[in-house]
Every structure is written in structure tokens, then in C-alpha cells.
Amino acid sequence: MQWKQRLFDKAILSAMAVATGLALLAVSPGTVCLQAADEDPAKYAFILFDDLTIESVRLPSRPAVRNTVTTERCLDEAVARLRVEADRAVAAAAAAGVPAHLLKPVWLVRCRGDVPHVADRLREVAGDSVHLIASVAHRPPDDGTDGPPVAAGATTMRDCLAAVVDPADDIYETCDRLLASPDPAAEVAAVIADWMAGEFSKTEELT
């Protein structure tokens, strides 16, 4: 399922206990290339040594510049800083051993669609010097005449979740669990551990 796959976009080490009580350490290196504009561009591999110790090693990867644009002022600042930040990222990548043909940087931009001329300005300044990957979010207008529907009476993200996802669906339980947690990062690891423990249990039943 899509939502389960996205849990493995990052390198993760997770301790767990399966149904038999056996303690396991699950290791997932995550993806080795960007899958989405909001994904961490840092990618890793794990090395397993003869003594069963594990070392996490960052993979040399294409340099990246990240910006979040929520206002016209943010856009001005991002555009003004792009060249300096791109040159800094390229220098760091080259020093890390990234080959020359992979040194053209990626510009990852999360932006509000209601910022004036945001798409045109991003494309113009990017030109051929960077690979532009932009994720645009559109805020529903105040008059409610356009944009995505908002549930009546919805005051929190959990209220909105109930309006767009069937509570009987597995994805609802997982999303609600993450939204309710005071520590979402730790909860993601717990969700993965629970899911993988369930998968190991299914394997044991088959054998």
C-alpha cells in the first residue's frame, strides 16, 4: 500500500519483538533516490560486519537546496539566495566524491500556490542551472467558492482526517495514531515495528 511504502523513505533502525518473543533489529536503508519533493535528499546504506555490528554510511548524492515559500517575501529571499546556496551545496558534494555528471543541484521547493507568480519566478530563476522540483499547496479561499472542500466543524487535523478517510480503513488508524502522538517521529518507528512484527507473525503461521 502507498502509505506503508512511504514509511520506508528514510533510513531506519528499529528494535522489535515478534510473536515468539524473539528480539529483532529491523534495518531499512530507505530509498536510494528522491521519490517526492518533501523527502529528505540525504540517502544512506547499512554495512553489516562479521561481528554483526551495523554501520550507517551516507551515500554521495546529487547536491540539493531546499526552500519553503509561504509569502512573496519568502519567494524573494529564496530566489536571491539560490545561487550562493547552490554553489555551497555543489562544493560540498564534490568534496564528498560525487562525480561531475551528478553535480547539477536539485532545488526542492515547497510553496503556497497563492503567492503571486510563484511558479513563473521559480522556473525563471532555475533555468538550466538546477533541477527544479516544486510542491505547490493551495489554501482554500475564505469565501469557500473554490479550492478543496473543508469539513463543516473541522477544527483540528484529526477532525479533517475523519472527513476524508473512512474510519474503518487501516490508513485511518495509522494516521490518527500519528496525529495524536506528542512525538510523531518516535511514533513512526513504532508503527513500522508493529507492522513488521505482524508480517513476521504471518510468515511463522505459513511455516
C-alpha positions in Angstrom: 0.0 0.0 0.0 1.1 3.5 -0.7 1.0 4.7 2.9 3.1 1.8 4.1 5.7 2.3 1.4 6.2 6.0 2.4 7.2 4.9 5.9 10.4 3.4 4.4 11.6 6.5 2.5 14.1 7.2 5.3 16.9 5.0 6.7 15.6 3.4 9.8 16.8 1.1 12.6 14.0 -0.3 14.7 14.1 -2.8 17.5 11.1 -5.1 17.9 9.9 -8.4 19.3 7.9 -10.8 17.2 5.1 -13.1 18.3 7.6 -15.8 19.5 9.3 -13.3 21.8 12.4 -13.2 19.7 14.1 -9.8 19.7 14.9 -8.5 16.2 16.6 -5.4 14.8 14.9 -4.3 11.6 17.1 -2.3 9.2 15.8 -0.4 6.2 18.1 1.8 4.2 15.1 3.6 2.6 15.1 4.7 -1.0 18.4 5.5 -2.8 16.8 8.3 -4.8 14.3 11.1 -4.3 10.7 9.9 -4.5 8.9 13.2 -3.5 9.7 16.9 -3.2 9.3 16.8 0.5 11.6 13.9 1.0 15.0 14.2 2.7 17.6 14.1 -0.1 20.2 12.5 2.2 20.4 8.8 1.4 22.1 6.0 3.4 23.3 2.4 3.2 24.0 0.0 6.0 27.1 -2.1 6.3 26.8 -5.4 8.2 30.1 -6.6 9.6 31.2 -10.2 10.6 30.6 -9.5 14.2 27.0 -8.4 13.4 27.6 -4.8 14.2 26.0 -2.3 11.8 27.3 1.0 10.4 25.2 3.6 8.6 27.0 5.2 5.7 25.7 8.2 3.8 25.7 7.8 0.1 27.3 10.5 -2.0 24.4 12.1 -3.8 23.4 15.0 -6.0 23.6 18.3 -4.2 20.3 19.8 -3.1 18.9 23.2 -2.0 15.7 23.3 0.0 13.3 26.2 0.4 9.8 26.7 1.8 7.9 29.6 0.2 4.8 30.8 2.1 4.8 34.6 1.2 6.1 36.8 -1.5 8.9 37.9 0.8 10.0 34.2 1.2 10.0 33.9 -2.5 12.2 37.0 -2.9 14.7 35.6 -0.4 14.7 32.1 -1.9 15.4 33.5 -5.4 18.1 35.8 -4.1 19.9 33.1 -2.2 19.7 30.3 -4.7 23.0 30.8 -6.5 25.0 31.1 -3.2 23.3 28.0 -1.6 23.6 26.0 -4.9 27.4 26.8 -5.1 27.9 25.8 -1.5 26.0 22.5 -2.0 27.9 21.7 -5.2 31.3 22.3 -3.4 30.3 20.0 -0.5 29.1 17.3 -2.9 32.3 17.5 -5.0 34.4 17.2 -1.8 32.4 14.1 -0.8 33.3 12.4 -4.1 30.1 12.9 -6.1 31.1 12.6 -9.8 31.0 15.6 -12.1 28.0 14.4 -14.1 25.9 14.4 -10.9 26.9 17.9 -9.6 23.9 19.8 -11.1 21.9 20.5 -8.0 18.3 19.8 -7.2 16.2 22.7 -6.0 13.4 21.4 -3.7 10.7 24.0 -3.1 7.6 23.6 -1.1 5.4 26.6 -1.8 1.9 28.1 -1.4 0.1 28.4 -4.7 -1.4 31.8 -3.8 2.0 33.5 -3.7 1.9 35.9 -6.7 3.7 34.5 -9.8 5.4 31.8 -7.7 5.6 29.1 -10.4 6.8 31.5 -13.1 9.5 33.0 -10.9 10.8 29.7 -9.7 11.1 28.4 -13.3 12.7 31.6 -14.5 15.5 31.7 -11.8 16.0 27.9 -12.0 16.6 28.0 -15.8 19.1 25.3 -16.8 21.3 25.7 -13.7 19.3 23.5 -11.4 16.7 20.7 -11.5 13.6 22.3 -10.0 11.2 20.1 -8.1 8.3 22.2 -6.6 5.4 21.0 -4.4 2.6 23.5 -4.5 -0.2 23.6 -1.8 -3.3 25.6 -2.4 -5.0 27.2 0.6 -8.9 27.1 0.5 -10.2 30.6 0.0 -12.1 32.3 2.7 -15.3 32.6 0.7 -15.5 28.8 0.1 -16.2 29.3 -3.6 -13.1 27.4 -4.8 -10.4 25.0 -3.6 -10.7 21.7 -1.8 -13.7 21.1 0.5 -13.3 21.6 4.2 -15.4 19.6 6.6 -18.0 21.6 8.5 -17.0 22.0 12.1 -13.5 20.7 11.5 -11.1 22.4 13.9 -8.1 20.0 14.1 -6.2 17.8 11.7 -7.8 14.8 13.3 -11.3 16.3 12.5 -10.3 16.7 8.9 -9.0 13.2 8.8 -12.3 11.8 9.7 -13.9 13.8 7.0 -11.7 12.4 4.2 -10.8 8.9 5.3 -13.1 6.0 6.2 -12.6 5.3 9.9 -12.8 1.6 9.0 -9.8 1.8 6.8 -6.3 0.8 8.0 -4.9 4.1 6.9 -7.3 6.0 9.2 -6.0 4.1 12.3 -2.4 4.8 11.4 -2.9 8.5 10.5 -4.9 9.1 13.7 -2.2 7.4 15.7 0.5 9.7 14.3 -1.6 12.8 14.6 -2.4 12.1 18.3 1.2 11.3 19.2 3.2 14.0 21.0 6.3 12.6 19.3 5.4 11.8 15.7 9.0 10.7 14.8 9.0 8.1 17.5 5.5 7.0 16.6 6.5 6.4 13.0 9.2 4.0 14.2 6.6 2.3 16.5 4.2 2.0 13.6 6.9 0.3 11.5 7.8 -2.0 14.3 4.2 -3.1 14.8 3.6 -3.6 11.1 6.8 -5.6 10.7 6.1 -7.7 13.8 2.7 -8.6 12.2 4.4 -9.5 8.9 6.8 -11.8 10.8 3.9 -13.4 12.6 2.2 -14.2 9.2 5.4 -15.8 8.0 5.6 -18.0 11.1 2.0 -19.1 10.6 2.8 -20.1 7.0 5.8 -22.2 8.1 
